Amino acid sequence: MNPRIKAIKSINGFQLTLEFSNGATRTFDASPYLNHGVFTRLKDPVLFSQARVNYGTVTWPNELDISPDTIWLESR
């Protein structure tokens, strides 16, 4: 199992700085996801900035979330 997210901060555009349970700090660029399915709603910068940590992953209002494994594998 990949590490889970402990803290996040919204930064430039549609990127998040993430602190993981293993102590790593990485950046996730969500922009490639914003043209697909329910994630198109996250093109709204106000909604995107409402990102929170719940159950070890990133969530937004209206039950939007991204798999913590995807975030770990796609973050740098």
TIVO-2410 file (N, C-alpha, C; in nm, 3 decimals):
# residues 76
REC num residu      c1      c2      c3 atome chaine
REC   1      M   0.084  -0.117   0.000     N      A
REC   1      M   0.000   0.000   0.000    CA      A
REC   1      M   0.089   0.124   0.000     C      A
REC   2      N   0.052   0.221  -0.083     N      A
REC   2      N   0.126   0.346  -0.089    CA      A
REC   2      N   0.093   0.432   0.032     C      A
REC   3      P   0.182   0.527   0.066     N      A
REC   3      P   0.155   0.615   0.181    CA      A
REC   3      P   0.030   0.699   0.159     C      A
REC   4      R  -0.029   0.740   0.267     N      A
REC   4      R  -0.150   0.821   0.262    CA      A
REC   4      R  -0.115   0.967   0.289     C      A
REC   5      I  -0.205   1.055   0.251     N      A
REC   5      I  -0.183   1.198   0.262    CA      A
REC   5      I  -0.218   1.246   0.402     C      A
REC   6      K  -0.130   1.328   0.459     N      A
REC   6      K  -0.153   1.387   0.591    CA      A
REC   6      K  -0.192   1.533   0.583     C      A
REC   7      A  -0.137   1.606   0.485     N      A
REC   7      A  -0.164   1.750   0.474    CA      A
REC   7      A  -0.150   1.792   0.328     C      A
REC   8      I  -0.225   1.896   0.291     N      A
REC   8      I  -0.218   1.949   0.155    CA      A
REC   8      I  -0.221   2.100   0.157     C      A
REC   9      K  -0.171   2.157   0.049     N      A
REC   9      K  -0.180   2.301   0.029    CA      A
REC   9      K  -0.196   2.324  -0.121     C      A
REC  10      S  -0.297   2.402  -0.159     N      A
REC  10      S  -0.319   2.437  -0.298    CA      A
REC  10      S  -0.216   2.542  -0.338     C      A
REC  11      I  -0.146   2.518  -0.450     N      A
REC  11      I  -0.045   2.613  -0.497    CA      A
REC  11      I  -0.077   2.649  -0.642     C      A
REC  12      N   0.019   2.701  -0.714     N      A
REC  12      N   0.005   2.751  -0.851    CA      A
REC  12      N  -0.096   2.674  -0.935     C      A
REC  13      G  -0.197   2.746  -0.983     N      A
REC  13      G  -0.294   2.685  -1.072    CA      A
REC  13      G  -0.365   2.567  -1.007     C      A
REC  14      F  -0.352   2.452  -1.066     N      A
REC  14      F  -0.422   2.332  -1.019    CA      A
REC  14      F  -0.323   2.229  -0.964     C      A
REC  15      Q  -0.230   2.278  -0.882     N      A
REC  15      Q  -0.132   2.191  -0.820    CA      A
REC  15      Q  -0.152   2.189  -0.669     C      A
REC  16      L  -0.114   2.078  -0.611     N      A
REC  16      L  -0.121   2.061  -0.465    CA      A
REC  16      L   0.015   2.019  -0.413     C      A
REC  17      T   0.058   2.079  -0.304     N      A
REC  17      T   0.174   2.029  -0.231    CA      A
REC  17      T   0.118   1.934  -0.125     C      A
REC  18      L   0.175   1.815  -0.119     N      A
REC  18      L   0.122   1.709  -0.034    CA      A
REC  18      L   0.227   1.660   0.066     C      A
REC  19      E   0.186   1.637   0.187     N      A
REC  19      E   0.271   1.573   0.287    CA      A
REC  19      E   0.212   1.434   0.310     C      A
REC  20      F   0.296   1.332   0.294     N      A
REC  20      F   0.251   1.194   0.304    CA      A
REC  20      F   0.287   1.132   0.439     C      A
REC  21      S   0.222   1.022   0.470     N      A
REC  21      S   0.241   0.954   0.598    CA      A
REC  21      S   0.382   0.900   0.617     C      A
REC  22      N   0.459   0.885   0.508     N      A
REC  22      N   0.596   0.838   0.519    CA      A
REC  22      N   0.696   0.952   0.533     C      A
REC  23      G   0.645   1.077   0.544     N      A
REC  23      G   0.730   1.194   0.560    CA      A
REC  23      G   0.765   1.264   0.431     C      A
REC  24      A   0.733   1.205   0.317     N      A
REC  24      A   0.765   1.266   0.187    CA      A
REC  24      A   0.676   1.388   0.163     C      A
REC  25      T   0.733   1.486   0.095     N      A
REC  25      T   0.657   1.602   0.048    CA      A
REC  25      T   0.669   1.603  -0.103     C      A
REC  26      R   0.554   1.606  -0.171     N      A
REC  26      R   0.553   1.599  -0.317    CA      A
REC  26      R   0.449   1.695  -0.372     C      A
REC  27      T   0.455   1.717  -0.504     N      A
REC  27      T   0.359   1.804  -0.572    CA      A
REC  27      T   0.279   1.721  -0.671     C      A
REC  28      F   0.149   1.742  -0.670     N      A
REC  28      F   0.057   1.674  -0.762    CA      A
REC  28      F  -0.005   1.779  -0.852     C      A
REC  29      D   0.004   1.759  -0.983     N      A
REC  29      D  -0.057   1.847  -1.082    CA      A
REC  29      D  -0.188   1.783  -1.126     C      A
REC  30      A  -0.299   1.844  -1.089     N      A
REC  30      A  -0.432   1.788  -1.120    CA      A
REC  30      A  -0.480   1.829  -1.259     C      A
REC  31      S  -0.413   1.921  -1.327     N      A
REC  31      S  -0.464   1.972  -1.455    CA      A
REC  31      S  -0.492   1.864  -1.560     C      A
REC  32      P  -0.416   1.755  -1.571     N      A
REC  32      P  -0.450   1.653  -1.669    CA      A
REC  32      P  -0.585   1.584  -1.643     C      A
REC  33      Y  -0.636   1.593  -1.524     N      A
REC  33      Y  -0.762   1.527  -1.489    CA      A
REC  33      Y  -0.883   1.617  -1.513     C      A
REC  34      L  -0.862   1.746  -1.533     N      A
REC  34      L  -0.971   1.843  -1.534    CA      A
REC  34      L  -1.058   1.840  -1.659     C      A
REC  35      N  -1.024   1.760  -1.756     N      A
REC  35      N  -1.106   1.745  -1.876    CA      A
REC  35      N  -1.177   1.611  -1.881     C      A
REC  36      H  -1.186   1.543  -1.766     N      A
REC  36      H  -1.244   1.408  -1.763    CA      A
REC  36      H  -1.350   1.395  -1.655     C      A
REC  37      G  -1.468   1.350  -1.695     N      A
REC  37      G  -1.574   1.315  -1.603    CA      A
REC  37      G  -1.605   1.419  -1.498     C      A
REC  38      V  -1.622   1.372  -1.375     N      A
REC  38      V  -1.660   1.462  -1.265    CA      A
REC  38      V  -1.553   1.565  -1.232     C      A
REC  39      F  -1.430   1.540  -1.273     N      A
REC  39      F  -1.321   1.632  -1.240    CA      A
REC  39      F  -1.329   1.763  -1.318     C      A
REC  40      T  -1.412   1.772  -1.421     N      A
REC  40      T  -1.428   1.898  -1.494    CA      A
REC  40      T  -1.478   2.008  -1.401     C      A
REC  41      R  -1.551   1.970  -1.296     N      A
REC  41      R  -1.599   2.069  -1.198    CA      A
REC  41      R  -1.484   2.139  -1.126     C      A
REC  42      L  -1.369   2.072  -1.119     N      A
REC  42      L  -1.254   2.129  -1.048    CA      A
REC  42      L  -1.183   2.238  -1.127     C      A
REC  43      K  -1.229   2.266  -1.250     N      A
REC  43      K  -1.173   2.378  -1.325    CA      A
REC  43      K  -1.205   2.511  -1.258     C      A
REC  44      D  -1.303   2.510  -1.171     N      A
REC  44      D  -1.338   2.629  -1.094    CA      A
REC  44      D  -1.232   2.647  -0.985     C      A
REC  45      P  -1.151   2.753  -0.994     N      A
REC  45      P  -1.043   2.772  -0.896    CA      A
REC  45      P  -1.092   2.780  -0.751     C      A
REC  46      V  -1.211   2.835  -0.732     N      A
REC  46      V  -1.265   2.844  -0.596    CA      A
REC  46      V  -1.292   2.705  -0.541     C      A
REC  47      L  -1.353   2.619  -0.622     N      A
REC  47      L  -1.380   2.482  -0.578    CA      A
REC  47      L  -1.249   2.406  -0.558     C      A
REC  48      F  -1.155   2.420  -0.653     N      A
REC  48      F  -1.027   2.349  -0.640    CA      A
REC  48      F  -0.956   2.385  -0.511     C      A
REC  49      S  -0.962   2.513  -0.474     N      A
REC  49      S  -0.892   2.558  -0.353    CA      A
REC  49      S  -0.955   2.505  -0.224     C      A
REC  50      Q  -1.070   2.442  -0.233     N      A
REC  50      Q  -1.137   2.385  -0.116    CA      A
REC  50      Q  -1.092   2.242  -0.087     C      A
REC  51      A  -0.984   2.200  -0.148     N      A
REC  51      A  -0.930   2.065  -0.126    CA      A
REC  51      A  -0.899   2.044   0.022     C      A
REC  52      R  -0.933   1.927   0.072     N      A
REC  52      R  -0.909   1.888   0.211    CA      A
REC  52      R  -0.860   1.744   0.216     C      A
REC  53      V  -0.803   1.707   0.329     N      A
REC  53      V  -0.762   1.568   0.350    CA      A
REC  53      V  -0.871   1.497   0.429     C      A
REC  54      N  -0.918   1.386   0.376     N      A
REC  54      N  -1.013   1.299   0.445    CA      A
REC  54      N  -0.974   1.155   0.417     C      A
REC  55      Y  -0.962   1.077   0.522     N      A
REC  55      Y  -0.931   0.934   0.509    CA      A
REC  55      Y  -0.806   0.908   0.425     C      A
REC  56      G  -0.707   0.995   0.437     N      A
REC  56      G  -0.579   0.973   0.372    CA      A
REC  56      G  -0.572   1.012   0.226     C      A
REC  57      T  -0.673   1.081   0.176     N      A
REC  57      T  -0.669   1.126   0.037    CA      A
REC  57      T  -0.722   1.268   0.027     C      A
REC  58      V  -0.717   1.325  -0.094     N      A
REC  58      V  -0.767   1.459  -0.118    CA      A
REC  58      V  -0.915   1.451  -0.155     C      A
REC  59      T  -0.995   1.536  -0.093     N      A
REC  59      T  -1.137   1.543  -0.125    CA      A
REC  59      T  -1.178   1.689  -0.146     C      A
REC  60      W  -1.287   1.705  -0.218     N      A
REC  60      W  -1.349   1.835  -0.241    CA      A
REC  60      W  -1.497   1.823  -0.207     C      A
REC  61      P  -1.566   1.935  -0.195     N      A
REC  61      P  -1.710   1.929  -0.171    CA      A
REC  61      P  -1.782   1.847  -0.281     C      A
REC  62      N  -1.900   1.801  -0.247     N      A
REC  62      N  -1.983   1.723  -0.340    CA      A
REC  62      N  -1.923   1.586  -0.371     C      A
REC  63      E  -1.853   1.529  -0.272     N      A
REC  63      E  -1.802   1.392  -0.280    CA      A
REC  63      E  -1.702   1.368  -0.392     C      A
REC  64      L  -1.625   1.469  -0.428     N      A
REC  64      L  -1.517   1.452  -0.525    CA      A
REC  64      L  -1.391   1.409  -0.451     C      A
REC  65      D  -1.323   1.309  -0.505     N      A
REC  65      D  -1.195   1.268  -0.448    CA      A
REC  65      D  -1.111   1.200  -0.554     C      A
REC  66      I  -0.984   1.185  -0.524     N      A
REC  66      I  -0.890   1.115  -0.612    CA      A
REC  66      I  -0.824   1.007  -0.528     C      A
REC  67      S  -0.806   0.892  -0.586     N      A
REC  67      S  -0.743   0.781  -0.516    CA      A
REC  67      S  -0.607   0.823  -0.460     C      A
REC  68      P  -0.580   0.789  -0.333     N      A
REC  68      P  -0.449   0.823  -0.277    CA      A
REC  68      P  -0.336   0.752  -0.350     C      A
REC  69      D  -0.363   0.635  -0.407     N      A
REC  69      D  -0.260   0.564  -0.483    CA      A
REC  69      D  -0.227   0.639  -0.612     C      A
REC  70      T  -0.329   0.691  -0.679     N      A
REC  70      T  -0.306   0.771  -0.800    CA      A
REC  70      T  -0.225   0.894  -0.766     C      A
REC  71      I  -0.260   0.960  -0.658     N      A
REC  71      I  -0.188   1.081  -0.620    CA      A
REC  71      I  -0.042   1.049  -0.590     C      A
REC  72      W  -0.016   0.941  -0.519     N      A
REC  72      W   0.122   0.903  -0.489    CA      A
REC  72      W   0.200   0.872  -0.616     C      A
REC  73      L   0.141   0.794  -0.705     N      A
REC  73      L   0.210   0.752  -0.828    CA      A
REC  73      L   0.230   0.866  -0.926     C      A
REC  74      E   0.140   0.965  -0.928     N      A
REC  74      E   0.148   1.074  -1.023    CA      A
REC  74      E   0.214   1.200  -0.967     C      A
REC  75      S   0.247   1.203  -0.841     N      A
REC  75      S   0.310   1.320  -0.782    CA      A
REC  75      S   0.462   1.312  -0.795     C      A
REC  76      R   0.523   1.427  -0.788     N      A
REC  76      R   0.670   1.436  -0.800    CA      A
REC  76      R   0.726   1.516  -0.686     C      A
***
